[in-house]
Amino acid sequence: MTTPAWISAKQRFKQYLQLERSLSVNSVEAYLADLEKFELWSESQGCKGPLDINQQRIQKFPEWIADLGFQATSQARIISGVRSFYKFLVMEDSLAESPADFLEPPKTGRKLPVVLSEEEIDAMIAAIDRSTAEGERNVALLETLYSCGLRVSELVGLRLTQIHPAEGFLQVVGKGNKERLVPVGARALKHIRLYVDEVRVHINIQSSQRDVVFLSKRGGALSRQSVFLLIKVLALKAGVRKNISPHTFRHSFATHLVEAGADLRAVQEMLGHESITTTEIYTHLDRSYLADTLFKYHPRSS
């Protein structure tokens, strides 16, 4: 049973995540859901609140979540959330030091993302039926995903006022409501203009969605799920056998840039990564590409 100490601490942590870190609703809910697992464990230890837990006792928590059957990546995420929670308690002076500082998450390794080739992307775009209004929209949508490396949430939230064709940039609102400018190619701009000028103008647009770029037939903003479904259908039509999602276009955007010799800092800026470490995964993909090239073409590679 939740105690007053836990209720108060979770409410304050929620406000911190919303107001000071400006996290999305989904991210806040994910943090709190993981924290509830920790709260459940603390109750099993006889603790009445988060301040009752010391460094020695908390070392039992990783074993407890492992025994529940969570995968290593989920365990690491939960432990990271608990560490963030205790950092917050230290920051607000509820604790002098965090008992979670020495919690060790399991080793998860670094899984390389699935990437599409340029030919596979072209095949998926070619599989779109452009005789329909939705077809023109879908071409513009995929060209924008690949041209700019957007997250799906950034794509469906894109506004007409955020497109600056003369400058060749999109003004994107990313994680934590952080804005960034992303270059957009002439091909994507051409298809956006075609969709906006020839298709979108004939849609009965909902009053609250008048500035949203990509719309459904009913005049509302597209959902993330509808974009996921579109990608799955087009992959099937194009004969792409990889397990892909809208995020695969973002991975492909970054990988193709790095393979062509783009500066990693520039790619980091375009993707909106807070840390260069996140972007460095694409250098690993590039090394795989180079290794494949060596094995294929070097006379002494066999």
C-alpha positions as CSV (number, residue, x, y, z in Angstrom):
1,M,0.0,0.0,0.0
2,T,1.4,3.4,-1.0
3,T,2.4,5.5,2.0
4,P,2.1,9.3,2.3
5,A,5.9,9.6,2.0
6,W,5.9,7.8,-1.3
7,I,2.8,9.8,-2.6
8,S,4.5,13.1,-1.8
9,A,7.9,12.1,-3.2
10,K,6.3,10.9,-6.5
11,Q,4.2,14.0,-6.9
12,R,7.3,16.2,-6.5
13,F,9.3,14.1,-8.8
14,K,6.5,14.3,-11.4
15,Q,6.4,18.1,-11.2
16,Y,10.2,18.1,-11.6
17,L,10.1,16.0,-14.7
18,Q,7.3,18.1,-16.2
19,L,8.4,21.6,-15.3
20,E,12.1,21.5,-15.0
21,R,13.1,18.8,-17.5
22,S,10.1,19.5,-19.8
23,L,9.6,15.8,-20.6
24,S,6.7,14.6,-22.7
25,V,3.6,13.0,-21.0
26,N,4.7,9.6,-22.2
27,S,8.2,10.0,-20.8
28,V,6.9,11.1,-17.4
29,E,4.5,8.2,-17.2
30,A,7.3,5.8,-18.1
31,Y,9.5,7.2,-15.3
32,L,6.7,6.9,-12.8
33,A,5.7,3.4,-13.9
34,D,9.3,2.2,-13.3
35,L,9.4,4.0,-10.0
36,E,6.4,2.1,-8.9
37,K,8.3,-1.1,-9.4
38,F,11.0,0.2,-7.0
39,E,8.3,1.3,-4.6
40,L,6.8,-2.2,-4.6
41,W,10.3,-3.7,-3.9
42,S,10.8,-1.1,-1.0
43,E,7.5,-2.2,0.6
44,S,8.7,-5.8,0.5
45,Q,11.8,-4.6,2.4
46,G,9.6,-3.0,5.1
47,C,10.5,0.5,4.1
48,K,7.8,3.2,4.6
49,G,9.3,5.7,2.2
50,P,12.2,6.4,-0.2
51,L,14.2,8.0,2.6
52,D,14.3,4.7,4.5
53,I,16.5,3.0,1.9
54,N,20.2,3.0,2.4
55,Q,23.1,2.1,0.1
56,Q,23.5,-1.4,1.5
57,R,19.8,-2.3,1.2
58,I,19.3,-0.9,-2.3
59,Q,21.9,-3.3,-3.7
60,K,19.3,-6.1,-3.5
61,F,17.0,-4.3,-6.0
62,P,18.7,-5.2,-9.3
63,E,18.5,-8.9,-8.3
64,W,14.8,-8.5,-7.5
65,I,13.9,-7.0,-10.9
66,A,16.1,-9.6,-12.7
67,D,14.1,-12.4,-10.9
68,L,10.9,-10.9,-12.2
69,G,12.1,-11.7,-15.7
70,F,12.7,-8.3,-17.1
71,Q,15.2,-8.2,-20.0
72,A,18.6,-6.6,-19.5
73,T,17.6,-3.4,-21.4
74,S,14.4,-3.0,-19.2
75,Q,16.5,-3.6,-16.0
76,A,19.0,-0.9,-17.1
77,R,16.1,1.5,-17.8
78,I,14.5,0.9,-14.5
79,I,17.7,1.3,-12.6
80,S,18.5,4.5,-14.5
81,G,15.1,5.9,-13.5
82,V,15.7,5.1,-9.8
83,R,19.1,6.8,-9.9
84,S,17.4,9.9,-11.5
85,F,14.8,9.8,-8.7
86,Y,17.4,9.8,-5.9
87,K,19.4,12.5,-7.7
88,F,16.3,14.6,-7.6
89,L,15.8,14.0,-3.8
90,V,19.4,15.1,-3.2
91,M,18.9,18.1,-5.4
92,E,15.8,19.2,-3.4
93,D,17.8,18.6,-0.1
94,S,15.6,15.7,1.1
95,L,18.8,13.6,1.2
96,A,22.5,14.4,1.7
97,E,23.6,11.8,-0.8
98,S,22.0,9.2,-3.1
99,P,22.0,5.6,-2.0
100,A,21.5,4.7,-5.7
101,D,24.8,6.1,-7.0
102,F,26.5,2.7,-7.0
103,L,23.6,0.7,-8.5
104,E,25.0,-1.2,-11.4
105,P,22.7,-1.9,-14.4
106,P,23.3,-5.2,-16.3
107,K,25.5,-5.1,-19.3
108,T,23.3,-4.8,-22.4
109,G,25.8,-4.4,-25.2
110,R,25.2,-2.1,-28.0
111,K,22.7,-3.3,-30.6
112,L,23.2,-1.8,-34.1
113,P,20.0,-0.5,-35.6
114,V,18.5,-1.8,-38.8
115,V,19.3,0.4,-41.8
116,L,17.7,0.7,-45.2
117,S,19.8,1.1,-48.4
118,E,19.0,3.9,-50.7
119,E,17.6,1.4,-53.2
120,E,15.2,0.0,-50.5
121,I,14.0,3.5,-49.7
122,D,13.4,4.2,-53.4
123,A,11.5,0.9,-53.7
124,M,9.2,1.8,-50.8
125,I,8.5,5.3,-52.2
126,A,7.9,3.7,-55.7
127,A,5.4,1.3,-54.1
128,I,3.1,4.3,-53.2
129,D,0.0,4.7,-55.3
130,R,0.3,8.4,-56.3
131,S,-3.0,8.4,-58.1
132,T,-4.7,9.0,-54.7
133,A,-4.6,12.1,-52.5
134,E,-3.0,10.0,-49.7
135,G,-0.3,8.8,-52.1
136,E,1.0,12.3,-52.7
137,R,1.0,12.9,-48.9
138,N,2.8,9.6,-48.3
139,V,5.5,10.4,-50.8
140,A,6.1,13.8,-49.1
141,L,6.0,12.1,-45.7
142,L,8.7,9.5,-46.6
143,E,10.9,12.0,-48.4
144,T,10.8,14.3,-45.3
145,L,11.6,11.4,-42.9
146,Y,14.6,10.4,-45.0
147,S,15.8,13.9,-45.9
148,C,15.7,15.2,-42.4
149,G,16.1,12.2,-40.1
150,L,13.1,13.2,-38.0
151,R,11.6,11.2,-35.1
152,V,8.0,10.1,-35.9
153,S,6.6,12.5,-33.2
154,E,8.5,15.4,-34.9
155,L,7.1,14.4,-38.3
156,V,3.4,14.3,-37.2
157,G,3.8,17.5,-35.2
158,L,5.5,19.5,-38.0
159,R,3.7,22.8,-38.8
160,L,3.6,24.8,-42.0
161,T,5.1,27.8,-40.1
162,Q,8.1,25.6,-39.3
163,I,9.0,25.1,-42.9
164,H,11.5,27.7,-44.3
165,P,12.0,26.7,-48.0
166,A,14.0,29.8,-48.9
167,E,16.6,29.0,-46.2
168,G,16.3,25.2,-46.8
169,F,15.5,24.4,-43.1
170,L,12.8,22.9,-41.0
171,Q,12.3,24.2,-37.5
172,V,11.8,21.0,-35.4
173,V,10.5,20.6,-31.9
174,G,12.2,17.6,-30.4
175,K,12.5,15.8,-27.1
176,G,12.0,18.0,-24.1
177,N,10.4,20.7,-26.3
178,K,13.9,21.6,-27.6
179,E,13.9,23.4,-30.9
180,R,16.5,22.8,-33.6
181,L,17.0,23.7,-37.3
182,V,17.3,20.8,-39.6
183,P,18.4,21.1,-43.3
184,V,15.8,19.8,-45.8
185,G,16.7,18.7,-49.3
186,A,15.2,20.1,-52.5
187,R,13.5,16.8,-53.3
188,A,11.6,16.7,-50.0
189,L,10.7,20.4,-50.3
190,K,9.3,19.7,-53.8
191,H,7.1,16.9,-52.6
192,I,5.9,18.9,-49.6
193,R,5.0,21.8,-51.9
194,L,3.1,19.4,-54.2
195,Y,1.2,17.9,-51.4
196,V,0.4,21.3,-49.7
197,D,-0.6,23.1,-52.9
198,E,-2.5,20.3,-54.7
199,V,-3.9,17.9,-52.1
200,R,-4.0,19.6,-48.7
201,V,-5.9,22.6,-50.0
202,H,-8.9,20.3,-50.8
203,I,-9.1,18.8,-47.3
204,N,-11.7,20.0,-44.8
205,I,-9.2,20.8,-42.0
206,Q,-10.2,20.8,-38.4
207,S,-9.9,24.2,-36.9
208,S,-7.3,23.2,-34.3
209,Q,-5.1,21.5,-37.0
210,R,-4.9,24.3,-39.6
211,D,-1.1,24.6,-39.3
212,V,-0.3,20.9,-39.2
213,V,1.5,19.8,-42.4
214,F,0.5,16.1,-42.7
215,L,-3.2,15.5,-42.3
216,S,-5.6,12.5,-42.4
217,K,-8.5,12.3,-44.7
218,R,-10.7,13.7,-41.9
219,G,-8.5,16.8,-41.6
220,G,-6.8,16.0,-38.4
221,A,-3.1,15.4,-37.6
222,L,-1.8,12.0,-38.4
223,S,-1.2,9.6,-35.5
224,R,2.2,8.0,-34.8
225,Q,0.4,4.6,-35.3
226,S,-0.8,5.5,-38.8
227,V,2.8,6.3,-39.9
228,F,4.0,3.0,-38.4
229,L,1.3,1.1,-40.3
230,L,2.1,2.9,-43.5
231,I,5.8,2.0,-43.2
232,K,5.0,-1.7,-42.6
233,V,2.6,-1.8,-45.6
234,L,5.1,-0.2,-48.0
235,A,7.9,-2.4,-46.9
236,L,5.8,-5.4,-47.7
237,K,4.8,-4.0,-51.1
238,A,8.4,-3.2,-51.9
239,G,9.7,-6.6,-50.8
240,V,11.8,-5.2,-48.0
241,R,12.2,-8.1,-45.5
242,K,13.8,-6.2,-42.7
243,N,11.9,-5.4,-39.4
244,I,11.5,-1.7,-39.8
245,S,9.6,1.3,-38.4
246,P,9.6,5.1,-39.1
247,H,12.7,5.3,-36.9
248,T,14.6,3.1,-39.4
249,F,14.5,6.1,-41.8
250,R,16.2,8.2,-39.1
251,H,18.9,5.5,-38.7
252,S,19.3,5.4,-42.5
253,F,19.6,9.1,-42.8
254,A,22.4,9.2,-40.2
255,T,24.2,6.1,-41.5
256,H,24.3,7.3,-45.1
257,L,25.6,10.7,-44.0
258,V,28.4,9.1,-41.9
259,E,29.3,6.6,-44.7
260,A,29.6,9.6,-47.1
261,G,32.1,11.3,-44.7
262,A,29.8,13.8,-42.9
263,D,31.2,15.3,-39.7
264,L,29.8,13.5,-36.6
265,R,29.2,16.7,-34.7
266,A,27.0,17.9,-37.6
267,V,25.1,14.7,-37.7
268,Q,24.6,15.0,-33.9
269,E,23.2,18.5,-34.4
270,M,20.8,17.4,-37.1
271,L,19.5,14.5,-35.1
272,G,19.1,16.5,-31.9
273,H,21.2,14.2,-29.8
274,E,22.2,15.7,-26.5
275,S,25.4,13.6,-26.3
276,I,27.8,12.8,-29.1
277,T,28.0,9.3,-27.6
278,T,24.5,8.5,-28.9
279,T,25.5,9.6,-32.4
280,E,28.7,7.5,-32.3
281,I,26.7,4.3,-32.9
282,Y,26.7,5.3,-36.6
283,T,30.4,5.2,-36.7
284,H,30.1,1.5,-35.7
285,L,27.7,1.0,-38.6
286,D,30.2,2.7,-40.9
287,R,33.0,0.3,-39.7
288,S,30.7,-2.6,-40.6
289,Y,30.2,-1.1,-44.0
290,L,34.0,-0.7,-44.5
291,A,34.6,-4.3,-43.3
292,D,32.1,-5.6,-45.8
293,T,33.8,-3.6,-48.5
294,L,37.2,-5.1,-47.5
295,F,36.0,-8.7,-47.5
296,K,34.2,-8.2,-50.8
297,Y,37.0,-6.5,-52.8
298,H,40.4,-7.1,-51.2
299,P,42.4,-9.9,-52.8
300,R,43.7,-11.3,-49.5
301,S,40.4,-11.0,-47.5
302,S,39.4,-14.7,-48.1
